């Protein structure tokens, strides 16, 4: 399970969010071992809306990133 910097986050694939210059980033678990992280880039307030819609809700599995990772892990388990 990924390390979290936001105690409200429920999504198991969320790693960390940060700000660089005028952009906000959400880093999620990478889809494979060759990547350091998968990053989504936002302008504020879009990051707050994304986190509210996906990261901080029990509907986190509806997130496109989480859905992709769920499919990956279910294929590996099959």
N, C-alpha and C positions, 0 to 999 in steps of 0.2 A: 504494500500500500504506500502511496506517495505521502511525502511530508507536506503538511499544510501550514500556511501562515495566516489563515483566516479561520477563526473558530466556528464561523457560521457555515462553512462549506461542508457539504454532504458527499459530493461526488468523489469516488475513490480514485479517480484518475487525475484530479487537480493536484498541482504541485505548489505553485507560488504565483503571486502577481507582483508586478513592480512597474515603476514609471521610468522612462528614459526620454529625455527631451520633452516633446509634446505628445508622446504616445504612451499608452498603457498596455502592458503585456500580461497575458495569462499563460503560464507554462503548464502543460499537461504531460502526463506520462507519454513517452515516445512509443510509436508503433513497433519499433524494433530496437535491437541493441546497438545499431550503428548511429543512432541519433542521441544527442544529449537531452533534448526535450522537444516537444511540439509546442509552438507558440502561436497564440492568437493575438492580433494587434488591434487596438481600439483607440478612438478618441474618447475623452470623457464627455458625456455621461454614458456613452454606449457600454463601457465596461461594467458599470453598475447594473444596467438593464440585463446584460448577459449573465452576470453572476446571479442576479435575482431569478432569472428565468431558468437557468440550468445548474449552476454550481451550488447554490444554497437551497435547493428544493429537492424533495423526494422524487421529482420528475427528472432528475439529472440524466437518466438513461435516454431521454429525448434529445439530448445534446448531440450534434453530429459527430463530435470527437468521441464522446463516450460510446455512441452506437457503433462507430468504426472499431473501437478497441474491444467492445463486447463481442462483435462478430469475429475478430481476430482470435480472442481467447476461446470462444466456443468452437471454432474450427480446429484449434490446437488440441482441445480436449476430445474431439471426435475421433 
